[in-house]
Amino acid sequence: MRNRSFGKRFMRTMMALAVGGSAFQLSGCDPSVRSSLLNGLSSTTTSLADTLIAAFFVSLQNDGTSTTGGTASGVTTTF
């Protein structure tokens, strides 16, 4: 149990250092490179959020029906 809480604290600390270190690294970067990097991160984050939201609503629309296989006559069984 103690190892798990240490692992969580360690990962949180490392993530905070990574995010904080990235901000300091970008401050000394060439403005065009910084702009390009931030635009790429922005578009990636936006598309990821859109994908996750769309997947959430698709899962809500699933009404529990499942279509499986078929027969030689092309009749599909739904249950």
MOPAC internal coordinates of N, CA, C and O (Angstrom, degrees):
PM7 1SCF
backbone

  N    0.0000 0     0.00 0     0.00 0    0    0    0
  C    1.4430 1     0.00 0     0.00 0    1    0    0
  C    1.5344 1   110.04 1     0.00 0    2    1    0
  O    1.2310 1   120.36 1   138.51 1    3    2    1
  N    1.3062 1   116.91 1   -41.49 1    3    2    1
  C    1.4487 1   121.05 1  -178.52 1    5    3    2
  C    1.5271 1   110.82 1   -65.80 1    6    5    3
  O    1.2310 1   120.07 1   142.59 1    7    6    5
  N    1.3232 1   117.47 1   -37.41 1    7    6    5
  C    1.4582 1   120.65 1   179.39 1    9    7    6
  C    1.5198 1   111.71 1   -63.88 1   10    9    7
  O    1.2310 1   120.18 1   143.98 1   11   10    9
  N    1.3090 1   117.26 1   -36.02 1   11   10    9
  C    1.4555 1   120.79 1  -179.15 1   13   11   10
  C    1.5288 1   110.43 1   -65.22 1   14   13   11
  O    1.2310 1   119.88 1   136.07 1   15   14   13
  N    1.3303 1   117.84 1   -43.93 1   15   14   13
  C    1.4588 1   119.78 1  -179.50 1   17   15   14
  C    1.5246 1   110.41 1   -68.90 1   18   17   15
  O    1.2310 1   120.07 1   144.87 1   19   18   17
  N    1.3291 1   117.47 1   -35.13 1   19   18   17
  C    1.4619 1   120.24 1   175.73 1   21   19   18
  C    1.5234 1   110.26 1   -64.46 1   22   21   19
  O    1.2310 1   120.55 1   138.82 1   23   22   21
  N    1.3135 1   116.56 1   -41.18 1   23   22   21
  C    1.4616 1   120.60 1   179.18 1   25   23   22
  C    1.5171 1   111.78 1   -63.51 1   26   25   23
  O    1.2310 1   120.60 1   139.04 1   27   26   25
  N    1.3141 1   116.47 1   -40.96 1   27   26   25
  C    1.4607 1   120.02 1   178.77 1   29   27   26
  C    1.5262 1   110.72 1   -65.72 1   30   29   27
  O    1.2310 1   120.70 1   135.74 1   31   30   29
  N    1.3315 1   116.27 1   -44.26 1   31   30   29
  C    1.4626 1   118.94 1   178.66 1   33   31   30
  C    1.5172 1   111.03 1   -63.28 1   34   33   31
  O    1.2310 1   120.41 1   139.62 1   35   34   33
  N    1.3216 1   116.83 1   -40.38 1   35   34   33
  C    1.4570 1   121.14 1   179.47 1   37   35   34
  C    1.5228 1   111.10 1   -62.46 1   38   37   35
  O    1.2310 1   120.57 1   134.24 1   39   38   37
  N    1.3380 1   116.52 1   -45.76 1   39   38   37
  C    1.4631 1   119.99 1  -179.55 1   41   39   38
  C    1.5303 1   111.15 1   -65.78 1   42   41   39
  O    1.2310 1   119.95 1   140.08 1   43   42   41
  N    1.3107 1   117.70 1   -39.92 1   43   42   41
  C    1.4616 1   120.18 1   177.90 1   45   43   42
  C    1.5223 1   111.15 1   -63.95 1   46   45   43
  O    1.2310 1   120.54 1   138.92 1   47   46   45
  N    1.3316 1   116.58 1   -41.08 1   47   46   45
  C    1.4552 1   120.29 1   178.50 1   49   47   46
  C    1.5181 1   110.70 1   -64.84 1   50   49   47
  O    1.2310 1   120.10 1   137.14 1   51   50   49
  N    1.3320 1   117.42 1   -42.86 1   51   50   49
  C    1.4648 1   121.03 1   179.62 1   53   51   50
  C    1.5289 1   111.49 1   -65.18 1   54   53   51
  O    1.2310 1   120.41 1   140.64 1   55   54   53
  N    1.3159 1   116.82 1   -39.36 1   55   54   53
  C    1.4652 1   119.70 1   178.18 1   57   55   54
  C    1.5338 1   110.65 1   -65.92 1   58   57   55
  O    1.2310 1   120.24 1   139.09 1   59   58   57
  N    1.3221 1   117.14 1   -40.91 1   59   58   57
  C    1.4608 1   120.33 1   178.27 1   61   59   58
  C    1.5215 1   110.72 1   -63.68 1   62   61   59
  O    1.2310 1   120.31 1   138.29 1   63   62   61
  N    1.3248 1   117.01 1   -41.71 1   63   62   61
  C    1.4608 1   120.40 1   177.76 1   65   63   62
  C    1.5227 1   111.62 1   -65.43 1   66   65   63
  O    1.2310 1   120.33 1   140.36 1   67   66   65
  N    1.3195 1   116.97 1   -39.64 1   67   66   65
  C    1.4669 1   120.45 1   179.89 1   69   67   66
  C    1.5260 1   110.74 1   -64.93 1   70   69   67
  O    1.2310 1   120.30 1   135.63 1   71   70   69
  N    1.3307 1   117.03 1   -44.37 1   71   70   69
  C    1.4661 1   120.42 1  -179.85 1   73   71   70
  C    1.5289 1   109.95 1   -68.04 1   74   73   71
  O    1.2310 1   120.62 1   134.73 1   75   74   73
  N    1.2983 1   116.42 1   -45.27 1   75   74   73
  C    1.4683 1   119.93 1   179.25 1   77   75   74
  C    1.5128 1   112.15 1   -65.11 1   78   77   75
  O    1.2310 1   120.23 1   139.29 1   79   78   77
  N    1.3153 1   117.17 1   -40.71 1   79   78   77
  C    1.4581 1   121.12 1   178.01 1   81   79   78
  C    1.5116 1   112.15 1   -65.25 1   82   81   79
  O    1.2310 1   120.48 1   144.88 1   83   82   81
  N    1.3137 1   116.69 1   -35.12 1   83   82   81
  C    1.4645 1   120.24 1   178.55 1   85   83   82
  C    1.5181 1   110.57 1   -64.69 1   86   85   83
  O    1.2310 1   120.46 1   140.94 1   87   86   85
  N    1.3155 1   116.73 1   -39.06 1   87   86   85
  C    1.4663 1   119.89 1   179.72 1   89   87   86
  C    1.5222 1   110.50 1   -64.53 1   90   89   87
  O    1.2310 1   120.29 1   139.61 1   91   90   89
  N    1.3215 1   117.06 1   -40.39 1   91   90   89
  C    1.4625 1   119.64 1   178.64 1   93   91   90
  C    1.5306 1   111.56 1   -69.30 1   94   93   91
  O    1.2310 1   120.13 1   143.71 1   95   94   93
  N    1.3050 1   117.36 1   -36.29 1   95   94   93
  C    1.4550 1   120.44 1   178.85 1   97   95   94
  C    1.5269 1   111.43 1   -67.13 1   98   97   95
  O    1.2310 1   120.31 1   141.97 1   99   98   97
  N    1.3183 1   117.01 1   -38.03 1   99   98   97
  C    1.4600 1   120.02 1  -179.21 1  101   99   98
  C    1.5201 1   112.09 1   -70.50 1  102  101   99
  O    1.2310 1   119.78 1   153.84 1  103  102  101
  N    1.3260 1   118.03 1   -26.16 1  103  102  101
  C    1.4612 1   119.61 1  -178.65 1  105  103  102
  C    1.5195 1   111.85 1   -67.16 1  106  105  103
  O    1.2310 1   119.38 1   151.40 1  107  106  105
  N    1.3244 1   118.78 1   -28.60 1  107  106  105
  C    1.4540 1   121.76 1  -179.60 1  109  107  106
  C    1.5185 1   113.03 1   -98.17 1  110  109  107
  O    1.2310 1   120.07 1  -171.26 1  111  110  109
  N    1.3180 1   117.48 1     8.74 1  111  110  109
  C    1.4534 1   122.62 1  -175.70 1  113  111  110
  C    1.5328 1   110.83 1   -88.13 1  114  113  111
  O    1.2310 1   120.86 1   -21.94 1  115  114  113
  N    1.3304 1   115.96 1   158.06 1  115  114  113
  C    1.4538 1   122.23 1   175.03 1  117  115  114
  C    1.5332 1   109.01 1   -58.23 1  118  117  115
  O    1.2310 1   119.02 1   -45.53 1  119  118  117
  N    1.3287 1   119.48 1   134.47 1  119  118  117
  C    1.4720 1   120.98 1  -176.59 1  121  119  118
  C    1.5339 1   114.30 1   -57.35 1  122  121  119
  O    1.2310 1   119.60 1   143.23 1  123  122  121
  N    1.3181 1   118.36 1   -36.77 1  123  122  121
  C    1.4637 1   119.70 1   179.98 1  125  123  122
  C    1.5287 1   110.90 1   -69.73 1  126  125  123
  O    1.2310 1   120.53 1   141.53 1  127  126  125
  N    1.3294 1   116.58 1   -38.47 1  127  126  125
  C    1.4658 1   120.56 1   177.83 1  129  127  126
  C    1.5190 1   110.01 1   -67.67 1  130  129  127
  O    1.2310 1   120.55 1   137.21 1  131  130  129
  N    1.3233 1   116.55 1   -42.79 1  131  130  129
  C    1.4591 1   121.15 1   179.14 1  133  131  130
  C    1.5316 1   110.64 1   -61.76 1  134  133  131
  O    1.2310 1   120.63 1   136.27 1  135  134  133
  N    1.3313 1   116.41 1   -43.73 1  135  134  133
  C    1.4572 1   120.85 1   179.25 1  137  135  134
  C    1.5220 1   111.15 1   -62.79 1  138  137  135
  O    1.2310 1   120.58 1   135.76 1  139  138  137
  N    1.3163 1   116.49 1   -44.24 1  139  138  137
  C    1.4663 1   120.94 1   179.16 1  141  139  138
  C    1.5221 1   111.26 1   -63.26 1  142  141  139
  O    1.2310 1   120.30 1   136.48 1  143  142  141
  N    1.3086 1   117.02 1   -43.52 1  143  142  141
  C    1.4632 1   121.55 1   179.65 1  145  143  142
  C    1.5217 1   111.46 1   -64.25 1  146  145  143
  O    1.2310 1   120.51 1   134.30 1  147  146  145
  N    1.3187 1   116.63 1   -45.70 1  147  146  145
  C    1.4601 1   119.81 1  -179.00 1  149  147  146
  C    1.5222 1   111.82 1   -67.88 1  150  149  147
  O    1.2310 1   119.86 1   143.69 1  151  150  149
  N    1.3265 1   117.86 1   -36.31 1  151  150  149
  C    1.4683 1   120.38 1   176.17 1  153  151  150
  C    1.5220 1   110.55 1   -64.76 1  154  153  151
  O    1.2310 1   119.98 1   139.26 1  155  154  153
  N    1.3310 1   117.64 1   -40.74 1  155  154  153
  C    1.4611 1   121.17 1   177.68 1  157  155  154
  C    1.5193 1   111.96 1   -64.52 1  158  157  155
  O    1.2310 1   120.53 1   136.38 1  159  158  157
  N    1.3236 1   116.60 1   -43.62 1  159  158  157
  C    1.4608 1   120.21 1   178.31 1  161  159  158
  C    1.5256 1   111.05 1   -64.85 1  162  161  159
  O    1.2310 1   120.66 1   141.66 1  163  162  161
  N    1.3114 1   116.35 1   -38.34 1  163  162  161
  C    1.4619 1   120.39 1   179.18 1  165  163  162
  C    1.5241 1   111.05 1   -64.21 1  166  165  163
  O    1.2310 1   120.25 1   133.40 1  167  166  165
  N    1.3260 1   117.12 1   -46.60 1  167  166  165
  C    1.4714 1   119.35 1  -178.92 1  169  167  166
  C    1.5267 1   111.28 1   -67.72 1  170  169  167
  O    1.2310 1   120.26 1   143.58 1  171  170  169
  N    1.3239 1   117.11 1   -36.42 1  171  170  169
  C    1.4583 1   120.48 1   178.33 1  173  171  170
  C    1.5230 1   111.05 1   -65.77 1  174  173  171
  O    1.2310 1   120.53 1   135.02 1  175  174  173
  N    1.3117 1   116.60 1   -44.98 1  175  174  173
  C    1.4584 1   120.96 1   179.98 1  177  175  174
  C    1.5251 1   111.13 1   -64.72 1  178  177  175
  O    1.2310 1   120.54 1   139.54 1  179  178  177
  N    1.3278 1   116.56 1   -40.46 1  179  178  177
  C    1.4624 1   120.92 1   179.16 1  181  179  178
  C    1.5191 1   111.03 1   -64.30 1  182  181  179
  O    1.2310 1   120.30 1   134.48 1  183  182  181
  N    1.3301 1   117.03 1   -45.52 1  183  182  181
  C    1.4663 1   119.32 1  -178.95 1  185  183  182
  C    1.5339 1   111.09 1   -67.68 1  186  185  183
  O    1.2310 1   120.17 1   144.55 1  187  186  185
  N    1.3230 1   117.28 1   -35.45 1  187  186  185
  C    1.4588 1   119.90 1   176.90 1  189  187  186
  C    1.5228 1   110.72 1   -64.71 1  190  189  187
  O    1.2310 1   120.43 1   136.07 1  191  190  189
  N    1.3190 1   116.78 1   -43.93 1  191  190  189
  C    1.4677 1   120.32 1   178.73 1  193  191  190
  C    1.5237 1   110.54 1   -63.37 1  194  193  191
  O    1.2310 1   120.33 1   137.25 1  195  194  193
  N    1.3371 1   116.97 1   -42.75 1  195  194  193
  C    1.4662 1   120.21 1   178.26 1  197  195  194
  C    1.5255 1   111.26 1   -60.87 1  198  197  195
  O    1.2310 1   120.39 1   138.32 1  199  198  197
  N    1.3196 1   116.87 1   -41.68 1  199  198  197
  C    1.4598 1   120.91 1   179.90 1  201  199  198
  C    1.5210 1   111.29 1   -64.67 1  202  201  199
  O    1.2310 1   120.29 1   135.77 1  203  202  201
  N    1.3173 1   117.06 1   -44.23 1  203  202  201
  C    1.4595 1   120.38 1  -179.71 1  205  203  202
  C    1.5280 1   111.40 1   -65.77 1  206  205  203
  O    1.2310 1   120.18 1   141.05 1  207  206  205
  N    1.3226 1   117.26 1   -38.95 1  207  206  205
  C    1.4648 1   120.47 1   178.72 1  209  207  206
  C    1.5221 1   110.21 1   -67.09 1  210  209  207
  O    1.2310 1   120.22 1   137.10 1  211  210  209
  N    1.3403 1   117.18 1   -42.90 1  211  210  209
  C    1.4625 1   120.45 1   178.85 1  213  211  210
  C    1.5283 1   110.75 1   -62.98 1  214  213  211
  O    1.2310 1   120.33 1   138.86 1  215  214  213
  N    1.3278 1   116.98 1   -41.14 1  215  214  213
  C    1.4666 1   120.41 1   178.99 1  217  215  214
  C    1.5207 1   110.79 1   -64.74 1  218  217  215
  O    1.2310 1   120.13 1   143.14 1  219  218  217
  N    1.3096 1   117.35 1   -36.86 1  219  218  217
  C    1.4617 1   121.08 1   178.14 1  221  219  218
  C    1.5258 1   110.76 1   -62.22 1  222  221  219
  O    1.2310 1   120.48 1   133.97 1  223  222  221
  N    1.3395 1   116.68 1   -46.03 1  223  222  221
  C    1.4530 1   119.31 1  -178.54 1  225  223  222
  C    1.5239 1   112.28 1   -71.59 1  226  225  223
  O    1.2310 1   119.83 1   148.44 1  227  226  225
  N    1.3191 1   117.92 1   -31.56 1  227  226  225
  C    1.4641 1   120.19 1   174.95 1  229  227  226
  C    1.5215 1   109.43 1   -64.83 1  230  229  227
  O    1.2310 1   120.17 1   139.85 1  231  230  229
  N    1.3227 1   117.28 1   -40.15 1  231  230  229
  C    1.4646 1   119.70 1   178.70 1  233  231  230
  C    1.5303 1   111.24 1   -66.55 1  234  233  231
  O    1.2310 1   120.01 1   148.71 1  235  234  233
  N    1.3333 1   117.59 1   -31.29 1  235  234  233
  C    1.4623 1   120.54 1   176.41 1  237  235  234
  C    1.5208 1   111.46 1   -71.08 1  238  237  235
  O    1.2310 1   120.47 1   146.95 1  239  238  237
  N    1.3377 1   116.70 1   -33.05 1  239  238  237
  C    1.4589 1   120.75 1  -178.65 1  241  239  238
  C    1.5185 1   112.07 1   -74.48 1  242  241  239
  O    1.2310 1   120.12 1   160.60 1  243  242  241
  N    1.3211 1   117.38 1   -19.40 1  243  242  241
  C    1.4583 1   120.75 1   179.56 1  245  243  242
  C    1.5241 1   107.95 1   -64.05 1  246  245  243
  O    1.2310 1   121.15 1   -63.92 1  247  246  245
  N    1.3366 1   115.41 1   116.08 1  247  246  245
  C    1.4595 1   118.97 1  -175.16 1  249  247  246
  C    1.5268 1   112.66 1   -93.43 1  250  249  247
  O    1.2310 1   120.23 1  -168.28 1  251  250  249
  N    1.3004 1   117.16 1    11.72 1  251  250  249
  C    1.4503 1   119.88 1   176.48 1  253  251  250
  C    1.5045 1   114.09 1    90.96 1  254  253  251
  O    1.2310 1   119.73 1  -178.92 1  255  254  253
  N    1.3340 1   118.13 1     1.08 1  255  254  253
  C    1.4572 1   118.95 1   177.73 1  257  255  254
  C    1.5114 1   108.96 1   -83.96 1  258  257  255
  O    1.2310 1   121.41 1   -33.79 1  259  258  257
  N    1.2853 1   114.91 1   146.21 1  259  258  257
  C    1.4495 1   120.64 1   179.95 1  261  259  258
  C    1.5155 1   108.64 1  -133.24 1  262  261  259
  O    1.2310 1   120.56 1   -50.64 1  263  262  261
  N    1.3106 1   116.53 1   129.36 1  263  262  261
  C    1.4533 1   121.10 1   178.07 1  265  263  262
  C    1.5140 1   107.56 1  -103.61 1  266  265  263
  O    1.2310 1   120.87 1   -54.34 1  267  266  265
  N    1.3147 1   115.93 1   125.66 1  267  266  265
  C    1.4513 1   118.84 1  -178.78 1  269  267  266
  C    1.5154 1   109.59 1  -125.10 1  270  269  267
  O    1.2310 1   121.77 1   -42.75 1  271  270  269
  N    1.2904 1   114.21 1   137.25 1  271  270  269
  C    1.4580 1   122.15 1   170.39 1  273  271  270
  C    1.5016 1   115.75 1    46.84 1  274  273  271
  O    1.2310 1   121.19 1    31.25 1  275  274  273
  N    1.2864 1   115.33 1  -148.75 1  275  274  273
  C    1.4394 1   122.74 1   179.61 1  277  275  274
  C    1.5137 1   107.80 1  -178.50 1  278  277  275
  O    1.2310 1   121.04 1    -0.35 1  279  278  277
  N    1.3117 1   115.61 1   179.65 1  279  278  277
  C    1.4544 1   119.53 1   177.62 1  281  279  278
  C    1.5119 1   108.47 1  -118.33 1  282  281  279
  O    1.2310 1   120.87 1    -1.60 1  283  282  281
  N    1.3244 1   115.94 1   178.40 1  283  282  281
  C    1.4611 1   120.35 1  -178.59 1  285  283  282
  C    1.5231 1   110.66 1   -64.56 1  286  285  283
  O    1.2310 1   119.47 1   152.93 1  287  286  285
  N    1.3231 1   118.61 1   -27.07 1  287  286  285
  C    1.4665 1   120.79 1  -179.78 1  289  287  286
  C    1.5136 1   112.07 1   -85.33 1  290  289  287
  O    1.2310 1   119.61 1   178.05 1  291  290  289
  N    1.3308 1   118.35 1    -1.95 1  291  290  289
  C    1.4455 1   121.52 1   177.59 1  293  291  290
  C    1.5107 1   114.34 1    88.66 1  294  293  291
  O    1.2310 1   119.76 1  -172.22 1  295  294  293
  N    1.3116 1   118.07 1     7.78 1  295  294  293
  C    1.4679 1   121.83 1   178.73 1  297  295  294
  C    1.5178 1   108.47 1   -80.94 1  298  297  295
  O    1.2310 1   120.99 1   -50.95 1  299  298  297
  N    1.2994 1   115.70 1   129.05 1  299  298  297
  C    1.4621 1   120.68 1  -178.45 1  301  299  298
  C    1.5147 1   108.42 1  -104.58 1  302  301  299
  O    1.2310 1   120.84 1   -42.60 1  303  302  301
  N    1.3177 1   116.00 1   137.40 1  303  302  301
  C    1.4581 1   121.09 1  -179.93 1  305  303  302
  C    1.5276 1   108.54 1   -96.17 1  306  305  303
  O    1.2310 1   120.56 1   -52.28 1  307  306  305
  N    1.3334 1   116.54 1   127.72 1  307  306  305
  C    1.4510 1   122.48 1   177.35 1  309  307  306
  C    1.5204 1   108.67 1  -119.16 1  310  309  307
  O    1.2310 1   121.30 1   -49.08 1  311  310  309
  N    1.3165 1   115.12 1   130.92 1  311  310  309
  C    1.4666 1   118.86 1   177.20 1  313  311  310
  C    1.4899 1   110.07 1  -140.88 1  314  313  311
  O    1.2310 1   120.10 1   180.00 1  315  314  313

